[in-house]
Structures are given as C-alpha cells and as structure tokens.
Amino acid sequence: MSNLSDDTLRKILTQIQNQAITSQRALALVRSQIQAKEKDRKILQLTIRQLSTVPAPSGENKGDGAGIEGQTFKGVGKMFVVVPRKEVDAGHAKQERELNEEIGVLAKKAKYLERQFDEANTQLKDIFHSQQREQQA
C-alpha cells in the first residue's frame, strides 16, 4: 500500500467508513423491525391461546341474544359482525405464517448486513495495520 498517495488512502478509508456506518444503521433498523414482528407474533400467539379456551358455539342461536356464548365477532367500522370460528382460526394461522416468513426474511437481511459491517471493519483494520507496519519499517 505504500504506492498509494495519502489523498487516495483517505478516500478509500472514507468510503469504507461510510459503508460501515450505513451497514450499522441499516442493521439497527432491521433489528428493530425484527423486534416489532416478534412482538406482533407473541401477541397473536397469546390471542390464539386465549381463544382456544373459549368453548365452541353450540349452534343454538335463536336470535334473541341468549346463545352468543362462544361465538366470535369481528370489528367492522363501528359494528361487530359474527364470524365463524374456523374463519377466525384460519385468519390467525395465516397471519402467524406471514409473520414467521417476514421474520425469516429480516433475519437473513440482518445476517447479510452484519457480514457487510464486519468486512468493512476488517478492511479498516487491515489498512491501519499495514500503515503502522510501513511506518515502523
């Protein structure tokens, strides 16, 4: 590296530092997104667990409001609509699959960004060590 001028070396160092900083910021953002998705998944799992303790509807709804035990409702605007239990369970299962897939994609992205950050740091260390060796020689 002794054949590189100081100006060229500074440009290279600046570029590598910028890459490291960009990777670190993106990594922090991805990690916060993973935490948010994990939180959503835990809330969904708790909802599924709590809903599993509710007894299934008996099917004896006479329209008088007395047979609503175990029925599920979905909020639509300012109203609630009766939704079959199977439909609610299927929606929760689909939502859980989607969250798991999104977390997996984000984990891969985080791993890539970690590798990119580590490579930039390694390059910086290599440059500094080579400069120190040249100055000592």
N, C-alpha and C positions, 0 to 999 in steps of 0.2 A: 504493500500500500504506500510505500514511500514515494512512488512515482505520481501519486495524486496530489494536486495542489490543495492548499488549505481551504480555498473557496469551494472547490469541488467536494471535499470531505465534509465541509459544513452543510452543503446542500444535501448530501446523502444522509447525514445524521438527522437533519431537519425532516427529511422525507420519512425516514424510519420512525422518528419520534411521533410524527403526525399519524402514521399508520398505527403505532402502538396506542396512542391516545384515542383514535377513532375506534379501534377494536375494543378498548376497555370501556368506552361509553356505550357502544352497541351491546357489549356483554352485560353491562349493568341493566340496560333496558330489557334485554331478553330474560335475564334472571327475574326481574320484577314481573314480567309477563307470565313467566312460569309460576311464580308465587300466586299471582291472581287466579290463574287457571286451576292450580292446586286447591285454592280456597273455594272456588266455584264447585270443583269436584267433591270436596268434603261436604259442602252444604247439600249438594244433590244426593250424596250417599246417605246423609242424615235424613233427608226428606224421604228417600226410598225406604230406609229402615223404619221411620215413624209411620209411613203409610202402610207398611206390611203388618203393623199391629192393629190396624183398623179392620174390623170384620167386613167381609164381602157383603154387598147388599142382598137382602133376602128376596127381592123381586116382588114384594107385596105393596108397592106404592099405589095407593088408591086415589092419589091426587089431593088428599086432604092435609098433606104435610106431615102426617104421622109416621110415614115409612121412609124417612130420609136417612135413617141410621146406616152408615157405611157407604153412602153414595159419595161420589166425588164431583166437585164443582170446579169450573174454570172461570177465572175473571175475564169478562169481555166488556171493556169500557167501564161503565158504572154498574154492570149487571153481573150475575153469575149464572152459568149455564151448566146443567147436569152433563157430565162426560162419563162414558163407560169406563170402568176401572181398567180394563185391558188397554184401552186407548191411552190412558194416563201412564200406565206402566210401560207401554211401548215407547211413548214420548220420552220418558225418563231414561230408558235403556239407550235410545238413540242419542240423547243429549250426553250421556255418560261416554258412549263410544266416541263421539265427536270431541269431547274434552280430552280423552285419552290420546286421540290422534294428534290434536293440537299440541298437547304437552310433549309428545314424542318428537314432533317437528321442531318445536322450540328447543328441546334438549339437544337435538342434532346441530341446530344453529349455534347453540351455546358452546358446544364442543368444538365446532369449527372456529368460532371467534376466540376461544381460549388458545387453540393451537396457533392461530394467527398472531395473537398477542405474545405468546411465548416465543415464537420465531422472531418477532421484531425485537424483543428484549435480548434474545441470544445474539442477533446481529449487532445490536448496540454494544453488548459486552465484548464481542469479538473485535469490533473496531477499536474500542478503548484499550483492550489488552494488546492489540497489535501496535497501537500508537505508543503505549508505555514501553513495549519491548524495543521499539525503534529509538525511543529517547534514551533508553538505558544503554543501547549498543553504541 
